[in-house]
């Protein structure tokens, strides 16, 4: 071995870390599934991405937020130290008042501001779950919740959904076949991510009755409740049962980059949740909470009127495009709000297998496998319409339809 070869070996050895004694939970922190999708975005010069489940950039109230920020920074010295462990009190009071208009009773002292609702899920899991504990989730369910529960080494009990959300009959069957009682039930009952479905009141009441009978803590995640385009609002689960933990966020109504959400908890859980958040990040971002307070009190309702109108048109464009371009055998949800449509492909097609082919046609979606704990391939996929223009949505469905037709032809 020459000196040059030896130097190369030493260099490579230095770059290759030794096996580290990581925690068992570290196994859940593998590569993000987003990496695979991001690599596909370069496959076409004019890629249409149906995966961005966020508010449209052009609808974010930037100028009004700048005005609110100027007001907050004018009094910055009073807000730059430690404090507000539960979150800015006037914002918590405002949130409680807004929740009351929806029939949800939540005292400001039972509210905890969080770094988006995602931190709320993490705090609940941190407080409630031991390794191996059973968590009930909808099948499919929100990917981010699965990432949290994976980190706390949960065991899953999945409950099928239909056009009206979680099936309570299937929930009862799952409980009857479970060897241990679940600790937690996580649900997105209104404009669900990823399906867009909404649970009707009778099913909500039945779900809560089953949960009470089995002593299961219910966590209601409601990011999209204020983004209704059709029909009448259903009562929040927490409006029907004050023992439900309710998660809300301004990420979908104002902007996700602000990272301001909240958690409404039963009184006996408030103190341990506060202590858990103090251990994690001491307190939430004090300046941003004040900016959001001014936004929510000054212009949020007017802003939502215009945003709903835009999203309604985009949803309608997606539903029309799917009708025009997808072949017989494909089915999809027709959500009354939120950002998502759930598509089931014709029998025999895998959404995972079709994805690279679709990318070649210039359209990318999120495969349904992402939204199940077992991650196995399925015939379903999620389409988000919130960030795309109507013309782009129409073209995207045309490209998707072409990819599906070619996939069917190849299948024979």
N, C-alpha and C positions, 0 to 999 in steps of 0.2 A: 504494500500500500504506500503510495507516495504521500508526501507531506500535504499536497493539495487534497488528495482523497481523504486523509485523516482529518483535515480541517473541515471538510464537507460533512463528514460523519459527526464530528463534534457539534457543528452548527445545527445539524438536523436534530441531534439529541437534545440540544438546548431548546429547540423550538417545540419538541414533543414533550408535553407535561407528563409527569408520572401519574399513575392512577391515584385519584384523590379520595379520601374517606368522606364522601358526600352523604348527606341524609338520604333516607329511603325515598322521601318525597321528590328528590331531585330528578328521579326518573320521569316525572310528569313534565319537566321543563325541557323537552326536546325541541327540535326545530319547529317554528311556527308554521301552521298550514298555509298561512298567507304567502310564504316564500314561494311555494309551488305556483300559486296563481300569479304572483308578480312576475315570475319568469316568463309566463305566457303572454304578458302584455306587450312584449316586443315582437311578437310573431306577425304583426300586421301593422302597416303604416297608419291605419285609421281605426285602431281598436275601440270597440264599444264595450265598456265594462259595466255589467249589471250587478256588480258586487258591492258597491259602495253604499252601505246602509247609514247614510248621514244626511243632514239637511243640505240643501243646495247652497253652494258658496255665494251665488249671486243673490240669495235671499237673506243672508245673514246681515243683521242691522249694524253694519260696521260704523257708520257715521254716528248713529245714536249711542253705540257703545263707547265711541271715543268721547262723546260729550259726558257720558256717565263716568268714564275713567277720569276725565279732567276734574270733575267735582270731587271724586274720591282722593285723587292725588293732591288736591288743594289742601286737604287736611291730613296728609300722609303721616306726619310725625306721631299722631295718635294711634296709628294702626300698624306700625312696622315692628312692634315688639311681639313678645309671646302673648297669647290670650285666645279667647273664644274657642275653648276646647269643643263645646257643642256646636259652635258656629255663630255667626253674627246674629244677635238676638232679633233685631228688626226684620231680618230676612226670614228667620224661623217663624216669627209672628205673621208675616205676609203669606208664607207657605201654608200655615195653619188656616188662615182665612180663605185662601184659594181652595184648599181641600174641603173646607166646610161647605162651600157652594156645590160640591159634589156629594154632599151627605156624609163625608168622612170626618169623624170626630178625632181630632189630634191636638192636644195642648202643645203649645210651643216648647214646653219643657220635656215633652216626649219625643221631640224631633232632634235629629243629629244631622248636621250638614256633612256631606261626604265628598270625596274626590270622584264625582260621578257616581251613578248607582253601582258601578262595578266594585268600588270600595265597600259599598254597603253589603254586597254579596259576600265579599271576603271577610268582613267583620262578623257577620252572622255565622259563617262557617267556622271561623276562628273560635267563636264563643261556644258553638253547639256541638261540633263534630269531633269525635275521636276516630282514629284509624279503624276502618272497617265498618263504621256506622252506615246505615242504609239511608239514602236520599231518594225520594220519589221525584222523578222528572217526567215531563211530557216527552213523547217520542213522535216528532223531533222537538228539540228545545234550543234555547239560546246557547251558542258556542261558548261565549265568555263565562257563563255560569259553570259549564262543564270543566273549563280550565281551572276555575277556583276549586270546585269539588274534587277534581283530580289531585290538586296540590295537597288537600287534606285527607287523601287516601280513602275517599268515600267508596262505598259499594252502591251500585245503582239498581233501582227498581223502576223500570220504564213503564209508562202508561200510554197506550195508543191515543191518538187524537183523530177527530173527524172535522167536518166543516164547522162544528160548533165548539171546537177546542177539546180539552181533555175529556175523555169518556169516563164518567163516574162509574158506569157498570164495569168497565175494565179495571178501574181503580180498586173496586171492591174485590174483584177476582184476584188482582195482584196481591192485595193484603191477605186474602184467604190462603194464598199459596206461599206466603213469606214465612220463613222460619223465625224471624225476629221482627219486632215492630220498627218501622222507620222512625228516624228522628225528625225528618224535615221533608216538606213538600214544597218544591219550587215551581212556580207557574207564572206565565205571562198571559193572563186571561183576556186581555183586550188588544186586538190587532197584533197577534202574537208574532214574535220573531222566532222561526222563519216563515210560518205559514200565512200570516195575516188574519187568521181566524179570530172570532170573538165568541166568548162563552155567554150564552143567554142566562138570564137571572135564575131560572129554575135550576139549571145545572150548577150554577154558582152556589146556590143554597144547599143543593144535594152534596156537593163537594165538601162544604164546610161541615155539614152534619156528619159525614164519614170521618173527616179529620178529627172532629171533637170526640167522636166515639172511640177513636184509636189513640187519642192523645198526641196527635202529630202537629208540630208547629208548621204553620202555613206562611210562606214568604211569597208575597204578591209583587211582581216587578211590573211597573206601569210607565214605560218610557214614552208611549205613543197615545195615551188617553186623550190628550188635548188636540190630537190630529185626526179628528173625525170628519169625514166628508159626506156621509150619508147616514140616515136613520137616527134612532134615539139612543142615547147613552145608556149602557147597563151600569148598575151600581158596582162600585169597587168592592172587592171582597172585604176590605177593611170597613166599608160602610155597613156591611152585614154582620161583621164580627170584629170587635175591637182588639181581640187577641192576635189578629193577623199582623205580621210585620209588612209594612208597605214601603216600597222603594220608588222614588221619583227622581227626575233629572231635568235639568235645563239643556242638556246636550242636544236634544232633538227639536226643542222649541226656540232656542236662541243660537247656541253654537257649542259643538263638542269640545273645542279647544279650551273653553273656560273651566271645564271639569268641576262643575258645581251640581251636586245632586243632594238627595236627602233620604233619610230613613226615619219612619215613624214606628216606634216600638211599644209594646205593652210596658206599663210602668216598672215592672220588676226586672226588665231587661235593660233599662236605660243606663243605669250606673255601670254594669259590666261592659256594655257596648262602648260607653265613654272611656272606660279604662283601657279597653282593647285598642281603641283608636289612638289614645294618648301614647300607648306603647309603640304603635306603628309609625305615626307621623306627628305626634304632639297635638297638632290642631290643623284645621284646614286653612287654605290660602285666604288670609284676611282681606287683602285688597280686592281680590276677584269677587269674593262674597259680597262686598259692598257695591261693586260695579253691577253685579247681577241684581242686587236689591233695587237699585235705581232703574235698571232695565225692566224688571218685573212690575214695579209700581208705576212707571211712567208710560211705557208703550207696548208691553208684551201682548196685551189682548188685541190691540189694533194690528200689530205685526202678524199675529196668528191668523187674522181674518184674511189678509192677503196671501199668506203662505199656504193656507188650506186651499184657496182657490187654485193656486198653481199646482199643488200636489194632486188635487182632484183631476185636473186636466191630464196630468202625466199618468196617473193611474188608468184613466179611461183610454189613453193612447196605447198603453201596454195591453190592456184587455182586448182592445180592438185589433191590435197587431197580432196577438196570439190567435184570435179567432180567424184572422185572414191567412196566417202563414203556417201554423202548426197543423200537422196531418191528423186524420181521425185516429183515435186511440189516446191522444194526449188530453190531459185534464188539468185544470188549474183552479185556484181559489179566486174569489172576487171580493177582496177586502173592502170594508166600509171605511177604512182609515189606515194610518200607519204608512209604512214604506215598502211593503213586501207582497209579492205574489209567489205562491208555491206551485210549481209545475210538476206533474207526473208524466213521464215520457211514455210513448207506446210500449206495450209489453215486449220484453226482450232487450231493451236498450238500457245501458248503464250510463248514468249521468257522469260518473267518473271517467268511463271509457270514451264518452263522446266529447269531453271537454277539450282535449288537444285538437281534435278535428274541428270543433266549433271555433277555437282560437285561430285556426288556419283560415277560417271564413271571416275573421275579424270580430268575433263576439266572445266574451268571457262571462261566466256566471259562477256561482258558488254551488258545488255539488252537495246533494242532500246528505251524503255520508258525514259531512262536517258536523251535523246537528244531532247526531246520535252517539251515545257513549261507546258503542262498539265499533264505530267508524267503518263498518263494512259497506261495500258498494251498494248503491240503490238506484232506482229509476227516477229519483226526484231531484229537483234543483230549486234554488232560490233566486228570484229576480228582484232587484231593487229598482224602483223608478224615480226616486227622489232627486237624484243629481243630474238627470239626463233631460234634454229638451224633448218635446213631443216628436219632432222630426227624427231625432237620433233614436228614440225608442222605436219608432216605426221601422227604421232601417235595421235596428238591432234584431227585432223580431223576424224580419225577412231573412237576415243572415242565419239566425238560429233555426228557422224553419228549413232552410236549405241544408244545414248541417244534419238536422234530424232526418230529413228525407234521404240523404245520402247514407246515413247510418242504417236506416231501414233497408236500403237497397243492398248494402254490403252484408247485412245479416241474412239476406235472402228470404 
